[in-house]
Amino acid sequence: NFLEMLPGAPLSIMVAGNGFMASQVKTEELATSLFELPEDYSPMEVDSAVGYTENQVAEDRYFFVDEHGSYGLRNENNEVIIQPKYANIGYFQDGVAIVYDSADKQGAINLQGQEIIPVQYDYLTYSEDDAKFLCGNDDRYGLLDADGNIFIPAKYEMISFPKEGLLQFTINNKMGLMNEKEQ
Protein backbone atom coordinates (compact mmCIF):
# COMPACT_ATOMS: atom_id res chain seq x y z
CA ASN A 1 0.00 0.00 0.00
CA PHE A 2 2.87 2.40 0.64
CA LEU A 3 3.66 2.44 -3.09
CA GLU A 4 0.33 4.14 -3.78
CA MET A 5 1.46 7.12 -1.70
CA LEU A 6 4.61 7.71 -3.78
CA PRO A 7 4.46 10.11 -6.71
CA GLY A 8 5.66 8.41 -9.90
CA ALA A 9 7.09 4.91 -9.85
CA PRO A 10 9.74 3.37 -7.59
CA LEU A 11 12.96 2.49 -9.40
CA SER A 12 14.26 0.13 -6.74
CA ILE A 13 12.43 -2.09 -4.26
CA MET A 14 14.10 -4.51 -1.83
CA VAL A 15 12.27 -6.56 0.77
CA ALA A 16 13.90 -9.27 2.85
CA GLY A 17 16.72 -9.74 0.39
CA ASN A 18 14.57 -9.90 -2.68
CA GLY A 19 13.94 -7.01 -4.97
CA PHE A 20 13.87 -5.26 -8.26
CA MET A 21 15.93 -2.37 -9.59
CA ALA A 22 15.32 -0.43 -12.79
CA SER A 23 18.35 -0.49 -15.03
CA GLN A 24 16.83 1.75 -17.69
CA VAL A 25 13.84 4.07 -17.98
CA LYS A 26 12.34 4.84 -21.37
CA THR A 27 8.96 5.78 -22.77
CA GLU A 28 7.39 3.62 -25.44
CA GLU A 29 3.96 2.72 -26.72
CA LEU A 30 2.86 -0.86 -26.05
CA ALA A 31 0.16 -2.67 -27.97
CA THR A 32 -2.84 -3.54 -25.80
CA SER A 33 -2.65 -7.07 -27.24
CA LEU A 34 0.41 -7.64 -25.04
CA PHE A 35 -1.92 -7.57 -22.04
CA GLU A 36 -4.63 -9.83 -23.43
CA LEU A 37 -4.87 -13.57 -22.87
CA PRO A 38 -4.11 -15.65 -25.96
CA GLU A 39 -7.09 -17.41 -27.56
CA ASP A 40 -5.64 -20.85 -26.78
CA TYR A 41 -5.05 -19.97 -23.10
CA SER A 42 -6.23 -22.41 -20.47
CA PRO A 43 -5.50 -22.24 -16.74
CA MET A 44 -2.73 -24.56 -15.58
CA GLU A 45 -3.52 -26.97 -12.79
CA VAL A 46 -0.89 -26.79 -10.07
CA ASP A 47 -0.61 -30.58 -9.91
CA SER A 48 0.33 -30.67 -13.59
CA ALA A 49 3.08 -28.06 -13.32
CA VAL A 50 6.35 -29.87 -13.98
CA GLY A 51 8.80 -29.28 -11.15
CA TYR A 52 6.40 -27.04 -9.25
CA THR A 53 6.58 -27.05 -5.51
CA GLU A 54 5.66 -24.39 -3.02
CA ASN A 55 8.83 -24.89 -1.00
CA GLN A 56 11.49 -24.89 -3.72
CA VAL A 57 14.13 -22.23 -3.06
CA ALA A 58 16.67 -23.23 -5.76
CA GLU A 59 17.22 -25.97 -8.27
CA ASP A 60 17.36 -29.18 -6.21
CA ARG A 61 16.90 -27.25 -2.94
CA TYR A 62 13.72 -27.28 -0.86
CA PHE A 63 12.95 -25.99 2.59
CA PHE A 64 10.98 -28.09 5.03
CA VAL A 65 9.46 -27.23 8.38
CA ASP A 66 9.53 -29.35 11.52
CA GLU A 67 6.82 -29.61 14.19
CA HIS A 68 8.29 -26.57 16.01
CA GLY A 69 8.09 -24.35 12.91
CA SER A 70 11.84 -24.36 12.26
CA TYR A 71 13.09 -24.46 8.68
CA GLY A 72 15.63 -26.89 7.27
CA LEU A 73 16.93 -27.56 3.77
CA ARG A 74 16.83 -30.75 1.70
CA ASN A 75 17.51 -31.83 -1.87
CA GLU A 76 15.06 -33.46 -4.28
CA ASN A 77 16.00 -36.92 -2.95
CA ASN A 78 14.86 -35.79 0.53
CA GLU A 79 18.45 -35.86 1.80
CA VAL A 80 18.74 -33.30 4.58
CA ILE A 81 21.31 -30.58 3.94
CA ILE A 82 20.45 -28.48 7.01
CA GLN A 83 18.52 -29.75 10.00
CA PRO A 84 15.66 -27.40 10.95
CA LYS A 85 17.13 -24.45 12.86
CA TYR A 86 16.03 -21.28 11.05
CA ALA A 87 12.86 -19.20 11.34
CA ASN A 88 12.93 -18.75 7.55
CA ILE A 89 15.06 -19.53 4.50
CA GLY A 90 14.83 -17.17 1.51
CA TYR A 91 15.23 -17.98 -2.17
CA PHE A 92 18.73 -18.57 -3.47
CA GLN A 93 20.25 -16.11 -5.91
CA ASP A 94 23.67 -16.86 -7.31
CA GLY A 95 23.96 -19.75 -4.82
CA VAL A 96 23.23 -17.55 -1.77
CA ALA A 97 20.12 -17.45 0.45
CA ILE A 98 19.30 -15.14 3.35
CA VAL A 99 18.27 -16.99 6.52
CA TYR A 100 16.54 -15.72 9.67
CA ASP A 101 16.70 -16.94 13.25
CA SER A 102 13.90 -16.74 15.81
CA ALA A 103 15.13 -13.31 16.97
CA ASP A 104 14.76 -12.08 13.34
CA LYS A 105 18.53 -11.76 12.93
CA GLN A 106 19.76 -12.50 9.42
CA GLY A 107 22.68 -14.32 7.87
CA ALA A 108 23.39 -16.17 4.62
CA ILE A 109 23.97 -19.76 3.52
CA ASN A 110 25.29 -21.34 0.34
CA LEU A 111 23.78 -24.26 -1.59
CA GLN A 112 25.72 -26.72 0.57
CA GLY A 113 23.99 -25.29 3.65
CA GLN A 114 27.13 -23.68 5.03
CA GLU A 115 26.67 -20.37 6.82
CA ILE A 116 28.76 -17.94 4.82
CA ILE A 117 27.52 -14.89 6.76
CA PRO A 118 26.82 -15.46 10.47
CA VAL A 119 23.23 -14.89 11.59
CA GLN A 120 23.85 -11.60 13.42
CA TYR A 121 22.43 -8.76 11.31
CA ASP A 122 19.20 -6.80 11.65
CA TYR A 123 19.20 -6.40 7.86
CA LEU A 124 20.98 -8.36 5.15
CA THR A 125 20.51 -8.50 1.41
CA TYR A 126 22.68 -9.84 -1.39
CA SER A 127 23.47 -8.44 -4.83
CA GLU A 128 24.53 -11.07 -7.32
CA ASP A 129 25.63 -8.27 -9.67
CA ASP A 130 28.28 -7.16 -7.17
CA ALA A 131 28.70 -10.37 -5.13
CA LYS A 132 28.31 -8.18 -2.04
CA PHE A 133 26.01 -8.06 0.96
CA LEU A 134 24.39 -4.92 2.29
CA CYS A 135 24.26 -5.40 6.06
CA GLY A 136 22.85 -3.40 8.91
CA ASN A 137 22.65 -3.31 12.68
CA ASP A 138 21.20 -0.59 14.89
CA ASP A 139 20.16 1.51 11.85
CA ARG A 140 23.73 1.64 10.50
CA TYR A 141 24.57 0.04 7.18
CA GLY A 142 27.65 -1.14 5.33
CA LEU A 143 28.80 -3.72 2.79
CA LEU A 144 30.41 -7.15 3.09
CA ASP A 145 32.23 -8.96 0.30
CA ALA A 146 31.14 -12.42 -0.89
CA ASP A 147 33.23 -14.07 1.86
CA GLY A 148 31.67 -11.98 4.63
CA ASN A 149 34.65 -9.66 5.08
CA ILE A 150 33.93 -5.99 5.76
CA PHE A 151 34.06 -4.06 2.49
CA ILE A 152 32.54 -0.80 3.79
CA PRO A 153 32.02 -0.53 7.59
CA ALA A 154 28.43 -0.37 8.86
CA LYS A 155 28.47 3.28 9.90
CA TYR A 156 26.10 4.83 7.37
CA GLU A 157 22.41 5.70 7.78
CA MET A 158 21.98 4.41 4.22
CA ILE A 159 24.31 2.95 1.61
CA SER A 160 23.78 1.47 -1.84
CA PHE A 161 25.47 -1.29 -3.76
CA PRO A 162 28.23 0.00 -6.08
CA LYS A 163 27.10 1.23 -9.48
CA GLU A 164 29.88 2.03 -11.91
CA GLY A 165 32.30 2.22 -8.99
CA LEU A 166 30.21 4.68 -6.95
CA LEU A 167 28.04 4.21 -3.88
CA GLN A 168 25.30 6.50 -2.56
CA PHE A 169 25.38 7.04 1.18
CA THR A 170 23.76 9.04 3.93
CA ILE A 171 25.55 10.06 7.10
CA ASN A 172 24.47 12.73 9.58
CA ASN A 173 21.37 13.27 7.43
CA LYS A 174 23.54 14.33 4.45
CA MET A 175 23.68 12.39 1.22
CA GLY A 176 26.69 11.90 -1.00
CA LEU A 177 28.62 9.68 -3.35
CA MET A 178 31.86 7.86 -2.67
CA ASN A 179 34.03 5.33 -4.42
CA GLU A 180 34.68 1.81 -3.15
CA LYS A 181 37.63 3.10 -1.08
CA GLU A 182 35.26 5.39 0.88
CA GLN A 183 36.67 8.49 -0.81
PEUR-V986857 format. One record per backbone hydrogen bond with DSSP energy under -1.0 kcal/mol. NH is the residue of the N-H (numbers start at 1). CO is the residue of the C=O. Records with the same first field share a line. If there is no record, write none. Layout:
NH: CO, CO
This chain:
4: 1
5: 2
6: 3
13: 20
15: 18
18: 15
20: 13
22: 11
34: 31
35: 32
36: 33
41: 38
48: 45
49: 46
52: 49
56: 53
57: 61
58: 61
61: 58
62: 74
63: 55
64: 72
66: 70
69: 66
71: 86
72: 64
73: 82
74: 62
75: 79
78: 75
81: 73
82: 73
85: 71
86: 71
87: 100
88: 100
90: 98
92: 57
93: 96
96: 93
97: 109
99: 107
100: 88
101: 105
104: 101
106: 121
107: 99
108: 117
109: 97
110: 114
113: 110
116: 108
117: 108
120: 106, 118
121: 106
122: 136
123: 136
125: 134
127: 132
131: 127
132: 127
133: 144
134: 125
135: 142
136: 123
137: 140
140: 137
141: 156
142: 135
143: 152
144: 133
145: 149
148: 145
151: 143
152: 143
155: 153
156: 141
157: 170
158: 170
160: 168
163: 166
166: 163
167: 178
169: 176
170: 158
171: 174
174: 171
176: 169
178: 167
182: 179
